[in-house]
């Protein structure tokens, strides 16, 4: 059983940004990202580089690489739960705009976790 519950952020319209982003990746890239998500569930706050890293303002990144592409899933913690907020493909650094999107989503989630949690 995972130590950390991993929750996908869901927009008000029902869309789930990280799942939509993952759907656009190749199967092998998706698999690498799902391995990182599983590791986040197993290790939570203890997950470190090269698999995860802290960006800023409470936002972390799950790090996956396939061929020459760098895939990042931005997430934050809400108590002991990890909330997956945004997925990006990057070249050098994560765009500050993407981090700001993740921060805004985390604020929404923190204020109303039930409304913004994706449940399968």
C-alpha positions in Angstrom: 0.0 0.0 0.0 1.4 3.4 -0.9 2.6 5.7 1.8 1.4 8.8 -0.1 -2.0 9.1 -1.8 -1.4 10.5 -5.3 -4.3 12.6 -6.5 -4.9 14.1 -10.0 -6.0 17.7 -10.1 -9.4 18.1 -11.9 -10.5 21.4 -13.4 -14.1 22.7 -12.9 -15.1 21.5 -16.4 -14.0 17.9 -15.5 -10.8 17.9 -17.5 -7.7 16.4 -15.8 -4.6 18.3 -17.1 -2.0 15.7 -16.3 -3.9 12.8 -17.7 -4.6 14.8 -20.9 -1.0 15.6 -21.2 0.0 12.0 -20.7 -2.4 10.9 -23.4 -0.4 12.9 -25.9 2.9 11.2 -25.1 4.3 8.0 -26.7 3.6 4.8 -24.9 7.2 4.5 -23.7 7.3 8.1 -22.4 3.9 7.5 -20.6 5.4 4.4 -19.0 8.4 6.3 -17.7 6.1 9.0 -16.2 3.8 6.4 -14.6 6.8 4.8 -12.9 7.7 8.2 -11.4 4.1 8.6 -10.2 4.2 5.1 -8.5 7.5 6.1 -6.9 5.9 9.3 -5.6 3.2 7.1 -4.0 5.8 4.9 -2.4 8.2 7.5 -1.1 6.2 10.8 -0.9 8.3 13.6 0.6 11.4 11.3 0.6 11.6 11.1 -3.2 14.7 13.0 -4.4 16.8 13.6 -7.5 17.1 12.3 -10.1 13.4 11.2 -9.9 12.1 14.4 -8.3 13.2 17.9 -7.4 11.8 21.0 -5.7 11.2 24.0 -8.0 9.7 26.9 -5.8 6.7 28.0 -3.8 5.7 24.5 -2.7 5.9 23.1 -6.3 7.9 20.0 -7.1 8.6 18.1 -10.3 8.6 14.4 -11.1 11.4 13.9 -13.7 11.4 11.5 -16.5 13.5 11.3 -19.7 12.9 9.4 -22.9 15.3 9.7 -25.8 16.1 13.4 -25.8 12.9 14.7 -24.3 12.6 15.8 -20.7 9.1 15.2 -19.2 8.0 16.9 -16.0 4.9 16.4 -13.9 4.5 19.3 -11.5 3.0 18.5 -8.1 2.6 19.7 -4.6 1.6 18.2 -1.2 -1.7 18.8 0.5 -1.0 17.4 4.0 0.4 13.9 3.3 -1.2 13.6 -0.2 0.6 14.5 -3.4 -1.5 16.4 -6.0 -0.4 16.2 -9.6 -1.1 19.6 -11.2 0.5 20.0 -14.6 2.5 18.1 -17.1 5.2 19.7 -19.3 7.8 18.7 -21.8 10.9 20.9 -21.4 14.2 21.7 -23.1 16.3 23.4 -20.4 14.3 24.7 -17.4 10.6 24.5 -16.5 8.9 27.7 -17.8 7.9 30.0 -14.9 4.5 30.2 -16.6 4.0 26.5 -16.0 5.0 26.8 -12.4 2.5 29.6 -11.9 -0.2 27.4 -13.4 0.6 24.7 -10.9 0.6 27.2 -8.0 -2.8 28.5 -9.0 -4.2 24.9 -9.3 -2.7 24.1 -5.9 -4.5 27.1 -4.3 -7.8 25.9 -5.9 -7.2 22.4 -4.6 -6.2 23.5 -1.1 -9.5 25.5 -0.8 -11.7 22.7 -2.0 -10.0 19.3 -2.3 -13.2 17.4 -3.1 -14.2 19.7 -5.9 -10.7 19.5 -7.6 -9.9 15.8 -7.1 -10.1 13.4 -10.0 -11.8 10.1 -8.9 -11.8 7.2 -11.3 
